[in-house]
Amino acid sequence: MSAYRPEEDFLPPPVSLTVTPSAPEAGKAVTLTATLTNTASIPLRGTVLYLAVEDTGTPDSLGTLTPGRSVARTWRTRLADDAEGRIVFTAHALFDVHRHGSDCARATSSVLLPYRSLPGAFDNAGIASDDALTVANIDGSNSSLSAEALASVGLTPGATVTFDGVPFTWPDVRPGSKDNVVSSGQTVLLSGSGSRLSFLGTSTWGDGKGDGKVVYADGTEQAFSVAVPDWYGANSSAAVVLPYRHIISGRDDNPVSLFTFGVDLTAGKELRSLVLPKVSDGLQSGAAALHIFSMTIN
């Protein structure tokens, strides 16, 4: 029998994890299959394979796994009725490698469910108060909107404001909390009907350009594109201009702009969901990103 030689043997053996269906729905069941393969030259003793779903674990004892052997285990679990966004699953293997020591290996897999509302999709804190600049980062380089500057133009938490004849509800959150979504192709559930779906937001590091789509209750889809100007400066097409912003070194007295934009809808058709424009893969300093703070059907 081979002895344990950490400098040669360990690299931990790989674990893989698959989820089916790959695009599940809230309240529905998913099947998770984890596979552990012993690629080491020694047996793995007392092997236990755990599946973790939302911080709860389900163990399965595998005993001894000889070199070259693979073992798969399958679990079935039901997603919560109110599940939304990214759901992460983890397979974690624990095993003894010699009499006085153990090791582990793990794999993760995730699914992305539709968000139940736009606030549910918020993933960025873009607003900070003037006396606590570091709690928000709208552009990946520690800049932010000022809560006090927003209040000076009526954009206080939970306020209803009207731009271009369209009412919007400003996020009802404290400075430093997640208050906008970086538009990256997320799906948001919708209901109702109207003539236009309107957004209130801005872009950082350049114009926010990308394609999205509206899905109606009858299954038909409507593609649309956006091109939202960069926030820096007093843009003549802005819905509202703020007198200053925060940067990493303090207050910057150059103005910044917020914009309205949207897509015309088929009147009378019931809405099912929205796929936000794919502008970026999240927030990164130097890369254009579109931030959406509010939307309304009008």
N, C-alpha and C positions, 0 to 999 in steps of 0.2 A: 504494500500500500504506500502511495506517495506521501511524503511528509509535507507539511505546510511551509512554503517558501514565499513569504510576502513579496520579496523583490521580483519573483518570477510569476507567481500564481495570481496576484490580485491587483489587477483589473477585476472588479466585481462582475459576475455574470449578468447578462442582459435580461431585462424584463420588458415585455411589450404589452400594450393595452389598446384594445379596439372597442369602439362604441357603435352599436347599431340600434336604430337607424342613425345615420350621421347628422340628420336634421330633425330631431324629435320635437314634440310639442309639450308644453306645460301640461301636467296632469296625466301624461302618458308614460308607459313603461319603456325602459331602454335595457338592452342586453350588453353586458360588459364582459369581455374575455381577456384574461391576463395569462401570459405565457412566460415561464421562467426556464431558461436553458443554462445548464451547468457547463460553461466553457472553460472552467478551471480543470487542473489535473488532479484535484483532490475531491473526495465526496463532500457534499454539503449536508451536514447532519442537523436534525431537529428543525428542519426547514418549515417556516410558516409564511404563508402568503396572505397579505391583508389587502382588502379593497376599501379605500376611503372615499366616501361620498359626502361632501358638505360636512366635514369634520367628524363623521361617524365611521367606525371601522368594522369590517366583517372579516374575521380570521378563518383560515383554512389550513389545517396541518397537513404537510406533505411528507413528513418523515425525512428519510435520507435520499438525496438526489445524487446518483453516481455521475462521474464525468461523462459528458456527451448527451446526457438524458434531458429531455424537455417535458415539462408538465404544464398543462393548461387547465384553468379553472374558469367557470362561467357563472356570473351572477346576473340576476334580473332585479331591477329596482325601479320604482315609480318616482317620476319627478313631481315636485310639489305643484299644486294647482296655480300658485302665484309665482312660479319660477320665471325668471327673465334674465337676459344677458348671458354672460359666459359662465357655464357650469363646468367645474374642473373635477375630474376623477383621477385618483392616484392608486396605483398598484405598488405595494411595498413588500419586498421579500426580506426576511430575517433568517439567518442560518448560522450554525456553529462551524468554524473553520479549523479549530483545534480545541483541546480540552479546556483552555482557559480564555478563549476569545471567540468573538462572533463578528459578523459583518452584515452588510445589507445592500440592497439595490432597489431602485424604484423607477417607475415610469409614470408619466402623466398624459392624459388625453382630455380634450375639452370639446364641448358643443356650444354653439352660440344660438340662444333662443331669442325670439323677438322681445323687445322691450314693451312693457304695457303702457308706457307713456313717455313723452319726451324727458321729463325730469328723471325718470328711471334710468335713462341712458346717459345722464350727466356723468362725465368722466374727467372734468378739468375744473380747477378753481382759478377763475380769472379775475376776481375782485378782491381787493385788500383795502383796509382802512388806512388813512394817512399816518396813523401812529403804529401800524404793524404791517410793514411793507412785505415781509418775507413769507406771509401765509398764502400767497397766491402766485401763480406763474402761468401767464396766458400764452407765452411764446417760446417756452423752453429756455429762455435766458433771464428768467426772474423779473420780467416786466409784468405789469398788471393794470387793470382799470381801478380807478379810485372810487370807493364807495361814496365819499363826500362829493366828488365831481358828478357822479351819477345822480345823487340826490338833488343836486342843484338844477337838474333838468327834469326832475320828477320821477326818476328811476330809482325808487326805494323798494325794499323787499316786499313782494306781493302786490305792488301797485299796478293798476290798469292804465295803460298809456295808449294813445292813438297816434299813429303815423300814417300819412297818406290815406286817411279815412279808415284805417284798419286797426282794431283794438288788439293789444297784446297784453299779456300778464307777465310782468317781470319776475324772475325767479325769487321765491320767498325763502331765502336762505341768508345766513349770516356771512360776512366777509371771511374768506378763507375756506368756505365750504364749496363743494362741487356745484357749479352754477351754469355750466354750459357743456355741450357735447362737441367734441372734435369730430367733424363729419367724415366718417371713414367707411361708409357703406352699411351702417347698422340698420336693422329693421325695427320699426316702431309701429305698434298697432294703432289703428285709427277707427273712428266711427263717425257717422254723420255724412252730410253731403253739402255741397256749396258750389260756388263758381270759381273759387281760387283758394289755394293753400299757400299761406304767406308765412315768411320767416323773418325774425329779427336777429341779426348777428353781425359778425365782422370777420376779417381775415388778418392773419399775421404772417410776416415774412413773404409778402407778395400777394397777388390776387388769388383768391380761392376758387379754383376752377374744377368742375367735376360733373359727373352724370349720376342721376338718381332715377327712381321710378315710383309711381303711385300704382297701387294694386286695388282694384275695385272688388266689391263683394261678389260680382258675377265672374270673377277670375280674370278679367281683362286687365292689361297693364298699359301704363302710359309713361313713356320715358321723358325725362326733362334734363336740362343742363343749367348750371349756374356759373356765374363769374362775378364774384364779390370782391370789391376793391380792398386793398390793404388799409389797415386802420389808421396809419400814421398821417397826420395832417387834417385840415378842415376841407374835406371833399365836398364839392358842390352837389353831388348826388346823394349825400348822406341823409338819413332820416333824422339824426341828431348828432351834434358835435359836442364833445366834452372838452373843457378848457385845459386839462392837463392829464398826465398819466404818471404811473410809478415806473421807475427803472431801478436797477440794482443799487445804484448809488444814491437814490432818493427821488425827489419830485422832478419831473421833466415838464416844463411849461409849454411844450409843443402840444397842440390839440390832437385829439384822436376822434375817429368817426365810427358810428354804428350805421348799419344799412338794413333796409327791407328788401326782400326779394322773394320769388315764389314761382308757382306753376299754376296756369289756368286749368280748371277741372271741367269734366263733362257734367254739365248741370243736371241735377236730379239723380245721379248715380251714387249709390251708397259706397263709402270707402271701407276698405279692409285694413290696409297697411301702407307704410311708406318705407322705401329704401333710401336712406339719406345719401346725398351725393358722395361719391368716392373721390375725396380730394387728397387725402394723405393716409398713412398707416399710423395715425396717432400724432403725438406732439414731438417735434424735434427742432432744436435751434437751427435756424437757417433754412428750414423747409416750409413752404407755404402750407397753412392750415386754416380751415374754415371753422369758426366757432358759432354755434347756434344756441341762443339763450331762450327763445320763445317761438312758438308757432301757433297759428290760428286758422280755422276754416271759415271763410267769409263768403 
